């Protein structure tokens, strides 16, 4: 039983090994909307495309990041359980006490393909993967102790998994002044980005219903229905609108709306897979009979559309020649593989102790779905290029055995 549980957890984690919009955001725990400029502004706030005032160049794979996390188990706990042959009652309670309602896991990755800015316009391409999954705590209770309750009901609300991957081709323009603002007031600049999306693969849970009951009068009863939908190959679109204002020489504020009209239509190889199992009025007396009826059906389906949930981001940035401090609040308007209705706040700080050595830290505060995450970054910066590395830890100040997830990012920029 222990191996089944661990394999389930591992499968959820692997399912979410997939996207940060750009790698450099990992350096500030995603507090990056007003820090991005040049090519990166296409994915954060295109109003700041021209702020760098150089031709900015992205090369393949040199701006890449990956992150994976869960809300319950740290690496130390996982390592302990994989070394045990059996689970004691104390072991079971240890793992159950770490889970609040359900185990939720999610992760993301992005890899740059190319990018270049020309004045106040830019074009770029990146590959993205996103995934998330959730498993009810009651599943583990049932697996650990058997049916201690008369009835168990599991639904899609906290038992689901989804994945989406695509490549974007993005064009954007920015540095447009909002008209009719008096010259003695802080000016507001706007920008937009439009992305054509080439969908690679999509998987999502359409149905999850499992009902299990056991009483002396009716015996054991099981009814379950799981429907997974998958698509391969598709085309889509998404938009990004952004504005920012330099309120004072040392303070900026901005707002963006991402995934505007965001959707991918899957139309090459689509299917649904239905898993079902049922058993009625089972008693110990007939335990050796074929008591559970199962089926696994696969059916080709026509095209379908996956919506990318719209998100709004508010941000502020304090600027100083040596220290910068930022705060970002992001709020999704719907639940999807790439968005969440649970808002989150991120804080970031950048330091330049010497002109060629940028250092960064960031913290994203916890919410009901994600643990706290802490970022550390360091780079080497010269007159025409910059190379940076970042690490991120979940629910732990430093990456290690107490972390509930990890992120890694590499960011390289060339300008002339």
C-alpha positions in Angstrom: 0.0 0.0 0.0 2.9 2.4 0.8 4.3 2.0 -2.7 0.9 2.7 -4.3 0.7 5.9 -2.2 4.2 7.0 -3.0 3.7 6.3 -6.7 0.5 8.4 -6.7 2.3 11.3 -5.1 5.3 11.0 -7.5 3.0 10.8 -10.5 1.3 14.1 -9.4 4.7 15.7 -8.9 5.9 14.5 -12.3 2.7 15.7 -13.9 3.5 19.2 -12.8 7.1 19.4 -14.0 6.0 21.9 -16.4 5.6 27.7 -16.7 7.0 30.8 -15.5 6.5 33.5 -18.1 10.2 34.3 -18.3 13.2 32.9 -16.4 14.2 36.2 -14.9 11.0 36.4 -12.8 12.3 33.5 -10.7 15.0 35.9 -9.4 12.3 38.0 -7.6 9.7 35.4 -6.7 7.5 36.6 -9.6 7.6 40.3 -8.5 8.7 41.3 -11.9 6.0 43.2 -13.8 7.8 46.6 -13.6 11.3 45.2 -13.7 10.9 43.6 -17.2 12.1 45.6 -20.2 13.2 44.8 -23.7 12.1 41.3 -24.9 10.9 40.3 -21.5 8.4 43.1 -21.4 6.4 41.2 -24.1 5.4 38.8 -21.3 5.1 41.2 -18.4 4.2 44.7 -19.4 4.7 45.7 -23.1 4.4 49.4 -22.1 8.0 49.2 -21.0 9.4 47.7 -24.2 11.5 50.8 -25.1 12.7 51.6 -21.6 16.0 49.8 -22.2 16.8 52.1 -25.3 19.0 49.4 -26.9 18.4 46.5 -29.3 17.8 43.6 -27.0 18.5 40.1 -28.1 17.4 36.7 -26.8 19.1 33.5 -27.9 17.7 29.9 -27.9 17.4 28.2 -24.4 19.5 30.8 -22.7 16.5 32.2 -20.9 14.9 29.2 -19.3 13.3 28.4 -16.0 11.5 25.5 -14.3 9.6 25.2 -11.0 7.8 22.4 -9.1 6.1 22.6 -5.8 3.4 21.0 -3.5 1.6 22.3 -0.5 2.2 19.4 1.9 5.4 17.2 1.7 9.0 18.3 2.0 11.9 16.4 0.5 13.0 15.1 3.9 9.5 13.5 4.5 9.5 11.9 1.1 13.0 10.5 1.5 12.0 9.0 4.9 9.0 7.1 3.6 10.7 5.7 0.5 13.2 4.0 2.8 10.6 2.3 5.0 9.3 -1.2 4.2 6.1 -0.7 6.2 4.3 2.3 7.6 3.6 2.4 11.4 0.6 4.2 12.8 3.0 7.0 13.8 4.3 7.2 10.2 0.8 7.4 8.9 -0.1 10.2 11.3 3.0 12.1 10.4 2.2 12.3 6.8 -1.6 13.0 7.3 -0.8 15.9 9.7 1.2 17.6 6.9 -1.8 17.6 4.6 -4.5 20.3 5.0 -7.6 19.0 3.1 -5.7 17.9 -0.1 -2.4 17.6 -1.7 -2.0 20.1 -4.4 1.0 20.2 -6.8 1.8 22.5 -9.6 4.7 23.6 -11.7 5.8 25.3 -14.8 8.7 25.8 -17.3 9.6 28.2 -20.1 12.4 28.0 -22.6 13.3 30.9 -24.9 13.5 30.3 -28.7 14.4 33.8 -29.9 13.6 37.4 -29.3 14.6 40.9 -30.5 13.5 44.5 -29.8 13.5 47.3 -32.4 12.7 50.6 -30.9 9.3 50.4 -29.2 8.4 47.1 -30.9 9.6 43.5 -30.3 9.1 40.0 -31.5 9.8 36.8 -29.7 9.1 33.1 -29.3 9.1 30.8 -26.2 8.0 27.3 -25.3 5.8 26.9 -22.2 4.5 24.1 -20.2 2.1 24.3 -17.2 0.6 21.6 -15.0 -1.3 21.2 -11.8 -3.0 18.4 -9.8 -4.9 17.8 -6.6 -5.6 14.7 -4.5 -8.0 14.6 -1.5 -6.6 13.8 1.9 -9.5 11.3 2.3 -7.9 9.1 -0.3 -4.9 8.6 2.0 -7.1 8.1 5.0 -8.9 5.3 3.1 -5.6 3.8 1.9 -4.0 3.9 5.4 -6.8 2.8 7.6 -9.4 1.2 5.4 -13.1 2.3 5.5 -13.5 3.8 9.0 -16.5 5.8 7.7 -19.7 4.5 6.3 -19.5 6.6 3.2 -16.7 8.4 1.1 -17.5 10.8 -1.7 -14.7 12.1 -4.0 -15.4 14.8 -6.6 -13.5 16.8 -9.2 -13.4 19.8 -6.8 -10.3 18.4 -5.1 -9.3 15.4 -7.3 -8.1 16.6 -10.7 -5.1 17.1 -12.9 -4.4 19.2 -16.0 -1.6 20.0 -18.3 -1.0 22.3 -21.2 2.0 23.1 -23.4 2.4 25.4 -26.3 4.9 27.6 -28.3 4.1 31.3 -28.7 5.0 33.7 -31.5 4.6 37.1 -29.9 4.6 40.7 -31.3 4.3 43.7 -29.2 4.6 47.5 -29.1 4.8 50.0 -26.3 5.9 53.3 -25.0 2.6 54.9 -26.1 1.6 58.0 -24.1 -2.0 58.2 -22.9 -3.3 61.5 -24.4 -5.0 64.4 -22.6 -2.9 64.1 -19.4 -1.5 67.6 -18.4 2.3 67.8 -18.7 2.7 68.6 -15.0 1.0 65.3 -14.1 2.7 61.9 -14.1 2.5 60.6 -17.6 1.0 57.1 -18.3 2.4 54.9 -21.0 0.7 51.9 -22.5 1.5 48.9 -24.6 0.2 45.6 -26.0 1.4 42.2 -27.0 -0.4 39.7 -29.2 0.6 36.0 -29.3 -0.1 33.3 -31.8 0.0 30.0 -30.0 0.9 26.6 -31.4 -0.6 24.0 -29.0 1.5 20.9 -28.3 -0.6 18.9 -25.9 -3.5 19.4 -23.5 -4.8 17.0 -20.8 -7.6 17.9 -18.3 -10.0 16.2 -16.0 -13.6 16.5 -17.2 -15.3 14.3 -14.6 -14.3 12.7 -11.3 -17.0 11.0 -9.3 -16.2 8.3 -6.8 -18.7 7.0 -4.2 -17.7 4.3 -1.7 -19.9 3.1 1.2 -19.8 0.1 3.5 -22.5 -0.9 6.0 -23.5 -4.2 7.7 -26.9 -4.0 6.0 -25.9 -3.2 2.4 -22.3 -4.5 2.3 -19.7 -2.7 0.3 -20.6 -0.5 -2.7 -18.4 1.2 -5.1 -19.2 3.5 -8.1 -16.6 5.6 -9.8 -16.4 7.5 -13.1 -13.3 9.4 -14.3 -13.2 11.1 -17.7 -9.9 12.5 -19.0 -9.8 14.6 -22.2 -6.6 15.1 -24.2 -5.7 17.0 -27.3 -2.6 17.1 -29.5 -1.9 19.9 -31.9 -3.8 23.1 -32.0 -3.8 26.9 -32.7 -4.7 29.7 -30.5 -4.3 33.3 -29.4 -3.8 35.4 -26.3 -3.3 39.1 -25.7 -1.6 41.2 -23.0 -2.4 44.8 -22.2 -0.3 47.0 -19.9 0.2 50.4 -18.5 2.7 52.1 -16.2 3.5 55.5 -14.8 6.6 57.0 -13.3 4.9 58.8 -10.5 8.1 60.3 -9.2 11.7 59.7 -10.4 12.0 57.0 -7.8 8.5 55.4 -7.8 6.6 53.5 -10.6 3.2 51.9 -10.6 1.6 49.7 -13.3 -1.3 47.4 -14.2 -1.6 44.6 -16.8 -4.3 42.2 -18.0 -3.0 39.0 -19.4 -4.5 36.1 -21.4 -7.0 38.5 -23.0 -9.1 36.3 -25.3 -6.7 33.5 -24.5 -7.6 30.1 -25.9 -6.2 27.2 -27.9 -8.4 25.1 -30.2 -7.2 21.5 -30.4 -8.0 19.8 -33.7 -5.4 17.2 -34.7 -5.5 14.2 -32.4 -8.2 14.5 -29.7 -9.7 11.8 -27.5 -11.5 11.1 -24.2 -10.6 8.2 -21.9 -13.2 7.0 -19.5 -12.3 4.8 -16.5 -15.1 3.3 -14.4 -15.5 0.7 -11.7 -18.5 -0.6 -9.8 -19.4 -3.1 -7.1 -22.7 -3.6 -5.4 -23.6 -5.3 -2.1 -20.3 -7.1 -1.5 -19.9 -9.2 1.6 -17.0 -11.2 2.9 -18.9 -14.4 2.0 -18.5 -13.6 -1.8 -15.0 -12.0 -1.7 -13.5 -14.6 -4.0 -16.0 -13.8 -6.8 -15.5 -11.3 -9.6 -17.0 -8.5 -7.5 -15.6 -5.4 -9.2 -16.6 -4.5 -12.7 -14.1 -2.2 -14.4 -13.9 -0.6 -17.9 -11.3 1.5 -19.7 -12.7 3.1 -22.8 -11.1 5.4 -25.3 -13.0 7.5 -27.9 -11.8 9.9 -30.6 -13.5 13.3 -30.4 -13.7 16.4 -32.5 -12.0 19.7 -31.9 -12.4 21.5 -28.5 -11.1 24.7 -27.0 -9.1 25.3 -23.9 -9.4 28.7 -22.3 -6.5 30.4 -20.7 -7.8 32.2 -17.6 -7.5 36.0 -17.6 -5.3 37.5 -14.9 -4.8 41.0 -13.6 -1.6 42.2 -12.1 -0.9 45.3 -10.0 2.6 46.4 -9.2 4.8 49.1 -7.7 8.5 49.6 -8.0 10.8 51.8 -5.8 14.0 52.7 -7.6 17.4 53.7 -6.2 20.8 53.4 -7.9 21.9 50.7 -5.5 18.6 49.1 -4.2 15.2 48.5 -5.9 12.1 47.1 -4.2 9.0 45.9 -5.9 5.6 44.4 -5.0 3.2 42.5 -7.3 -0.3 41.4 -6.7 -1.8 38.9 -9.3 -5.5 37.9 -9.4 -7.0 35.4 -11.7 -10.7 35.7 -12.7 -11.2 31.9 -13.3 -9.6 28.6 -12.5 -7.5 27.1 -15.3 -4.2 25.3 -15.8 -2.5 28.7 -16.1 -4.5 30.8 -13.7 -6.0 30.7 -10.2 -8.8 32.7 -8.5 -6.7 32.6 -5.4 -4.7 35.9 -5.4 -1.0 36.1 -4.4 1.4 38.8 -3.3 5.1 38.8 -4.3 7.9 41.1 -3.0 11.3 41.5 -4.6 14.5 43.4 -4.0 17.5 44.0 -6.3 21.0 45.1 -5.2 23.9 46.4 -7.1 26.8 46.3 -4.6 29.2 46.8 -7.4 28.3 47.8 -11.0 28.9 44.4 -12.5 27.4 42.1 -9.8 23.5 42.3 -9.6 22.1 40.4 -6.6 18.4 39.7 -6.1 16.0 38.2 -3.5 12.3 37.7 -3.5 9.4 36.2 -1.5 6.0 35.2 -2.6 3.6 35.0 0.4 1.6 31.8 1.0 -2.0 31.3 0.1 -4.5 28.4 0.4 -2.9 26.7 -2.6 0.8 27.5 -2.5 3.4 27.6 0.2 5.7 30.6 0.7 8.5 30.7 -1.8 11.9 32.5 -1.5 14.2 33.3 -4.4 17.9 34.1 -4.6 19.7 35.3 -7.7 23.1 36.5 -8.7 24.6 37.7 -12.0 27.5 39.2 -14.0 26.7 42.3 -15.9 28.9 44.1 -18.5 28.4 46.9 -20.9 26.6 44.8 -23.5 25.5 41.5 -21.9 24.3 40.0 -18.7 24.3 36.4 -17.3 22.2 35.4 -14.2 21.4 32.3 -12.2 18.6 31.9 -9.7 17.3 29.3 -7.1 14.0 29.2 -5.4 12.8 27.3 -2.4 9.2 26.6 -1.3 8.2 26.7 2.3 11.8 26.9 3.4 14.2 29.9 3.5 16.9 28.0 1.6 16.7 25.1 -0.8 17.2 21.8 1.0 15.5 18.8 2.6 12.9 21.0 4.2 11.7 22.5 0.9 8.4 21.6 -0.6 9.6 22.5 -4.1 12.4 24.0 -6.1 12.9 26.4 -9.0 15.9 27.0 -11.2 16.4 29.7 -13.7 19.1 30.9 -16.1 18.8 34.3 -17.8 21.1 35.7 -20.5 20.7 39.1 -22.3 22.7 40.7 -25.1 22.2 44.3 -26.2 23.8 46.7 -28.5 
